[in-house]
Amino acid sequence: MLYRLSSLFDLLHHMWEHPRSERLQASVLICLFILGFLGIQLNRWGLLAFLPPDILTQVPLSHFQAVHLAFSMLLFLEVMGLIFAIPYSISRAIAKQLEILALILLRNAFKELTYFHDPMDFALDQVVVPRIVVSSVGALLVFCCLGIYSRMPRFHNSMPPQEVMRYVMWKKMLSLGLIVAVAYLVALKFISFLAVMFPEVTMLATLKAKETTPAFFENVYTILIFADILMVLVAQRFLPNFQALFRNSGYVIATLLMRISFAAPAYFDTIVGVIAAGYALLLTWAVSAMFQRNEGEKTSHSPPSG
Protein backbone atom coordinates (compact mmCIF):
# COMPACT_ATOMS: atom_id res chain seq x y z
CA MET A 1 0.00 0.00 0.00
CA LEU A 2 2.79 2.42 0.95
CA TYR A 3 4.62 1.72 -2.30
CA ARG A 4 1.52 2.37 -4.43
CA LEU A 5 0.73 5.63 -2.66
CA SER A 6 4.36 6.67 -2.91
CA SER A 7 4.33 5.97 -6.65
CA LEU A 8 1.12 8.00 -7.01
CA PHE A 9 2.73 10.94 -5.22
CA ASP A 10 5.84 10.71 -7.41
CA LEU A 11 3.63 10.76 -10.51
CA LEU A 12 1.70 13.83 -9.34
CA HIS A 13 4.91 15.57 -8.34
CA HIS A 14 6.47 14.88 -11.73
CA MET A 15 3.39 16.17 -13.53
CA TRP A 16 3.21 19.33 -11.38
CA GLU A 17 6.88 20.30 -11.77
CA HIS A 18 7.21 19.29 -15.41
CA PRO A 19 8.47 22.26 -17.51
CA ARG A 20 5.33 22.10 -19.64
CA SER A 21 3.15 22.32 -16.52
CA GLU A 22 5.16 25.25 -15.18
CA ARG A 23 4.72 27.12 -18.48
CA LEU A 24 0.98 26.39 -18.34
CA GLN A 25 0.79 27.74 -14.79
CA ALA A 26 2.55 30.94 -15.85
CA SER A 27 0.18 31.31 -18.82
CA VAL A 28 -2.84 30.89 -16.54
CA LEU A 29 -1.53 33.64 -14.25
CA ILE A 30 -1.10 36.04 -17.18
CA CYS A 31 -4.54 35.26 -18.64
CA LEU A 32 -6.19 35.57 -15.22
CA PHE A 33 -4.69 39.01 -14.69
CA ILE A 34 -5.63 40.25 -18.18
CA LEU A 35 -9.18 38.87 -18.05
CA GLY A 36 -9.68 40.27 -14.56
CA PHE A 37 -8.44 43.69 -15.64
CA LEU A 38 -10.68 43.68 -18.74
CA GLY A 39 -13.71 42.55 -16.76
CA ILE A 40 -13.19 45.37 -14.25
CA GLN A 41 -12.80 47.92 -17.03
CA LEU A 42 -15.96 46.71 -18.78
CA ASN A 43 -17.82 47.01 -15.49
CA ARG A 44 -16.55 50.58 -15.04
CA TRP A 45 -17.83 51.40 -18.55
CA GLY A 46 -21.24 49.94 -17.68
CA LEU A 47 -21.00 47.28 -20.39
CA LEU A 48 -21.81 44.47 -17.97
CA ALA A 49 -25.23 45.85 -17.00
CA PHE A 50 -26.88 42.92 -18.77
CA LEU A 51 -25.61 40.55 -16.08
CA PRO A 52 -27.92 39.57 -13.18
CA PRO A 53 -27.46 41.81 -10.11
CA ASP A 54 -26.13 38.92 -7.99
CA ILE A 55 -23.35 38.36 -10.51
CA LEU A 56 -22.68 42.03 -11.24
CA THR A 57 -22.05 42.77 -7.57
CA GLN A 58 -19.20 40.23 -7.64
CA VAL A 59 -17.32 42.21 -10.31
CA PRO A 60 -15.15 44.86 -8.59
CA LEU A 61 -14.57 48.40 -9.82
CA SER A 62 -10.95 48.81 -8.78
CA HIS A 63 -8.26 47.71 -11.24
CA PHE A 64 -6.06 46.70 -8.33
CA GLN A 65 -8.44 43.82 -7.65
CA ALA A 66 -6.97 42.17 -10.76
CA VAL A 67 -3.56 42.26 -9.05
CA HIS A 68 -5.10 40.74 -5.92
CA LEU A 69 -6.67 37.98 -8.02
CA ALA A 70 -3.39 37.15 -9.76
CA PHE A 71 -1.48 37.11 -6.47
CA SER A 72 -4.09 34.80 -4.95
CA MET A 73 -3.56 32.35 -7.80
CA LEU A 74 0.21 32.66 -7.37
CA LEU A 75 -0.18 31.86 -3.67
CA PHE A 76 -2.20 28.76 -4.55
CA LEU A 77 0.63 27.56 -6.79
CA GLU A 78 3.11 28.18 -3.95
CA VAL A 79 0.92 26.17 -1.55
CA MET A 80 0.98 23.24 -3.95
CA GLY A 81 4.76 23.58 -4.17
CA LEU A 82 4.90 23.48 -0.37
CA ILE A 83 2.86 20.27 -0.25
CA PHE A 84 5.14 18.60 -2.78
CA ALA A 85 8.24 19.73 -0.82
CA ILE A 86 7.16 18.17 2.50
CA PRO A 87 8.35 14.58 1.86
CA TYR A 88 11.86 15.58 0.88
CA SER A 89 12.93 17.97 3.62
CA ILE A 90 11.26 19.67 6.58
CA SER A 91 13.68 22.58 6.26
CA ARG A 92 12.72 22.94 2.59
CA ALA A 93 9.04 22.93 3.56
CA ILE A 94 9.67 25.71 6.10
CA ALA A 95 11.46 27.72 3.41
CA LYS A 96 8.36 27.33 1.22
CA GLN A 97 6.16 28.54 4.08
CA LEU A 98 8.34 31.62 4.46
CA GLU A 99 8.01 32.26 0.72
CA ILE A 100 4.22 32.03 1.04
CA LEU A 101 4.25 34.37 4.05
CA ALA A 102 6.27 36.96 2.13
CA LEU A 103 3.88 36.75 -0.82
CA ILE A 104 0.85 37.06 1.47
CA LEU A 105 2.28 40.24 2.98
CA LEU A 106 2.89 41.60 -0.51
CA ARG A 107 -0.65 40.66 -1.48
CA ASN A 108 -1.92 42.53 1.57
CA ALA A 109 -0.04 45.61 0.35
CA PHE A 110 -1.63 45.32 -3.09
CA LYS A 111 -5.00 44.71 -1.47
CA GLU A 112 -4.74 48.02 0.34
CA LEU A 113 -4.42 49.72 -3.06
CA THR A 114 -8.05 48.79 -3.75
CA TYR A 115 -9.08 51.37 -1.12
CA PHE A 116 -7.46 54.21 -3.06
CA HIS A 117 -9.69 56.71 -4.76
CA ASP A 118 -9.57 56.98 -8.54
CA PRO A 119 -7.77 59.23 -9.26
CA MET A 120 -5.55 59.02 -6.20
CA ASP A 121 -5.89 61.76 -3.62
CA PHE A 122 -3.31 61.68 -0.85
CA ALA A 123 -5.50 63.77 1.44
CA LEU A 124 -8.19 61.07 1.23
CA ASP A 125 -5.90 58.04 0.96
CA GLN A 126 -3.30 58.86 3.60
CA VAL A 127 -4.88 56.39 6.05
CA VAL A 128 -4.09 53.54 3.66
CA VAL A 129 -0.45 54.49 3.02
CA PRO A 130 0.93 53.37 6.45
CA ARG A 131 -0.68 49.93 6.03
CA ILE A 132 0.95 49.55 2.61
CA VAL A 133 4.33 50.60 4.01
CA VAL A 134 4.13 48.20 6.97
CA SER A 135 3.06 45.24 4.83
CA SER A 136 5.77 45.95 2.24
CA VAL A 137 8.52 46.33 4.84
CA GLY A 138 7.27 43.18 6.60
CA ALA A 139 7.47 41.23 3.33
CA LEU A 140 11.03 42.50 2.82
CA LEU A 141 12.04 41.43 6.34
CA VAL A 142 10.60 37.95 5.80
CA PHE A 143 12.45 37.79 2.47
CA CYS A 144 15.71 38.69 4.26
CA CYS A 145 15.05 36.01 6.88
CA LEU A 146 14.49 33.54 4.07
CA GLY A 147 17.81 34.48 2.47
CA ILE A 148 19.67 33.97 5.75
CA TYR A 149 17.77 30.74 6.40
CA SER A 150 18.77 29.29 3.02
CA ARG A 151 22.47 29.77 3.89
CA MET A 152 22.33 28.22 7.35
CA PRO A 153 23.69 24.71 8.01
CA ARG A 154 21.06 22.02 8.25
CA PHE A 155 20.43 19.47 10.96
CA HIS A 156 21.15 15.95 9.66
CA ASN A 157 20.28 12.60 11.15
CA SER A 158 21.90 9.29 10.34
CA MET A 159 19.37 6.54 9.61
CA PRO A 160 19.66 3.21 7.83
CA PRO A 161 18.65 3.53 4.15
CA GLN A 162 15.60 1.32 4.67
CA GLU A 163 14.35 3.51 7.51
CA VAL A 164 14.91 6.63 5.40
CA MET A 165 12.79 5.13 2.62
CA ARG A 166 9.95 4.32 5.01
CA TYR A 167 10.11 7.75 6.60
CA VAL A 168 9.86 9.42 3.20
CA MET A 169 6.94 7.15 2.26
CA TRP A 170 5.02 8.21 5.37
CA LYS A 171 5.61 11.86 4.51
CA LYS A 172 4.41 11.23 0.96
CA MET A 173 1.18 9.75 2.35
CA LEU A 174 0.75 12.88 4.46
CA SER A 175 1.28 15.06 1.39
CA LEU A 176 -1.33 13.08 -0.53
CA GLY A 177 -3.76 13.74 2.31
CA LEU A 178 -2.98 17.45 2.08
CA ILE A 179 -3.61 17.39 -1.67
CA VAL A 180 -7.04 15.85 -1.03
CA ALA A 181 -7.77 18.50 1.64
CA VAL A 182 -6.77 21.35 -0.70
CA ALA A 183 -8.88 19.84 -3.49
CA TYR A 184 -11.84 19.80 -1.08
CA LEU A 185 -11.33 23.49 -0.23
CA VAL A 186 -11.08 24.36 -3.92
CA ALA A 187 -14.32 22.44 -4.55
CA LEU A 188 -16.06 24.46 -1.82
CA LYS A 189 -14.93 27.71 -3.45
CA PHE A 190 -16.06 26.49 -6.85
CA ILE A 191 -19.49 25.56 -5.48
CA SER A 192 -19.75 29.02 -3.92
CA PHE A 193 -18.90 30.57 -7.30
CA LEU A 194 -21.49 28.43 -9.09
CA ALA A 195 -24.10 29.36 -6.50
CA VAL A 196 -23.53 33.03 -7.36
CA MET A 197 -23.64 32.36 -11.09
CA PHE A 198 -26.73 30.15 -10.89
CA PRO A 199 -28.71 31.25 -7.79
CA GLU A 200 -31.83 29.49 -9.07
CA VAL A 201 -30.25 26.06 -8.49
CA THR A 202 -31.52 25.03 -5.07
CA MET A 203 -28.83 22.45 -4.40
CA LEU A 204 -26.01 24.94 -5.03
CA ALA A 205 -27.66 27.53 -2.81
CA THR A 206 -28.02 24.96 -0.04
CA LEU A 207 -24.37 23.91 -0.27
CA LYS A 208 -23.24 27.53 -0.23
CA ALA A 209 -25.39 28.23 2.83
CA LYS A 210 -23.68 25.38 4.66
CA GLU A 211 -20.23 26.77 3.88
CA THR A 212 -19.15 28.51 7.06
CA THR A 213 -15.40 28.02 6.67
CA PRO A 214 -12.90 30.93 6.75
CA ALA A 215 -10.92 32.11 3.75
CA PHE A 216 -8.98 29.63 1.64
CA PHE A 217 -5.41 30.32 2.80
CA GLU A 218 -6.45 30.54 6.45
CA ASN A 219 -7.94 27.06 6.08
CA VAL A 220 -4.82 25.75 4.39
CA TYR A 221 -2.55 26.93 7.21
CA THR A 222 -4.92 25.51 9.83
CA ILE A 223 -4.64 22.14 8.09
CA LEU A 224 -0.86 22.55 7.91
CA ILE A 225 -0.70 22.98 11.69
CA PHE A 226 -2.34 19.60 12.24
CA ALA A 227 -0.22 18.08 9.47
CA ASP A 228 2.93 19.38 11.15
CA ILE A 229 1.85 17.89 14.48
CA LEU A 230 1.31 14.54 12.77
CA MET A 231 4.72 14.94 11.15
CA VAL A 232 6.30 15.41 14.59
CA LEU A 233 4.71 12.17 15.78
CA VAL A 234 5.83 10.30 12.67
CA ALA A 235 9.35 11.71 12.99
CA GLN A 236 9.49 10.53 16.59
CA ARG A 237 9.08 6.97 15.27
CA PHE A 238 12.12 7.29 13.01
CA LEU A 239 14.17 10.01 14.75
CA PRO A 240 13.83 9.43 18.51
CA ASN A 241 16.28 12.13 19.64
CA PHE A 242 15.82 15.42 21.42
CA GLN A 243 17.27 17.68 18.72
CA ALA A 244 14.90 16.39 16.02
CA LEU A 245 11.89 16.49 18.35
CA PHE A 246 12.62 20.04 19.47
CA ARG A 247 13.26 21.29 15.93
CA ASN A 248 10.13 19.71 14.45
CA SER A 249 7.94 20.90 17.34
CA GLY A 250 9.42 24.38 17.04
CA TYR A 251 8.54 24.51 13.36
CA VAL A 252 4.94 23.75 14.32
CA ILE A 253 5.02 26.87 16.51
CA ALA A 254 6.34 28.88 13.57
CA THR A 255 3.48 27.61 11.40
CA LEU A 256 1.01 28.45 14.17
CA LEU A 257 2.34 32.01 14.37
CA MET A 258 1.93 32.36 10.60
CA ARG A 259 -1.67 31.17 10.91
CA ILE A 260 -2.32 33.70 13.71
CA SER A 261 -0.92 36.48 11.54
CA PHE A 262 -3.62 35.80 8.92
CA ALA A 263 -6.39 36.40 11.45
CA ALA A 264 -4.76 39.40 13.13
CA PRO A 265 -5.87 42.97 12.33
CA ALA A 266 -3.82 45.43 10.31
CA TYR A 267 -0.25 46.03 11.53
CA PHE A 268 -0.43 43.12 13.98
CA ASP A 269 -0.63 40.65 11.10
CA THR A 270 2.71 41.91 9.75
CA ILE A 271 4.33 42.01 13.19
CA VAL A 272 3.31 38.43 14.02
CA GLY A 273 4.38 37.26 10.54
CA VAL A 274 7.85 38.76 10.93
CA ILE A 275 8.12 37.24 14.42
CA ALA A 276 7.23 33.84 12.92
CA ALA A 277 9.98 34.18 10.31
CA GLY A 278 12.50 35.30 12.94
CA TYR A 279 11.50 32.43 15.22
CA ALA A 280 12.05 29.86 12.44
CA LEU A 281 15.42 31.44 11.69
CA LEU A 282 16.55 31.49 15.32
CA LEU A 283 15.28 27.95 15.89
CA THR A 284 17.26 26.61 12.93
CA TRP A 285 20.42 28.34 14.13
CA ALA A 286 20.02 27.17 17.73
CA VAL A 287 19.37 23.51 16.88
CA SER A 288 22.15 23.41 14.31
CA ALA A 289 24.63 25.07 16.68
CA MET A 290 23.73 22.75 19.55
CA PHE A 291 23.97 19.67 17.34
CA GLN A 292 27.36 20.69 15.96
CA ARG A 293 28.63 21.46 19.45
CA ASN A 294 27.52 18.07 20.74
CA GLU A 295 29.14 16.35 17.79
CA GLY A 296 32.35 18.29 18.45
CA GLU A 297 32.33 17.28 22.13
CA LYS A 298 31.84 13.62 21.18
CA THR A 299 34.75 13.82 18.77
CA SER A 300 37.08 15.58 21.25
CA HIS A 301 36.35 13.05 24.02
CA SER A 302 36.65 9.99 21.82
CA PRO A 303 39.84 7.90 22.25
CA PRO A 304 42.44 8.29 19.54
CA SER A 305 42.34 5.64 16.85
CA GLY A 306 45.03 3.16 15.98
Order of alpha helices (4+ residues) and beta strands (2+ residues): alpha-alpha-alpha-alpha-alpha-alpha-alpha-alpha-alpha-alpha-alpha-alpha
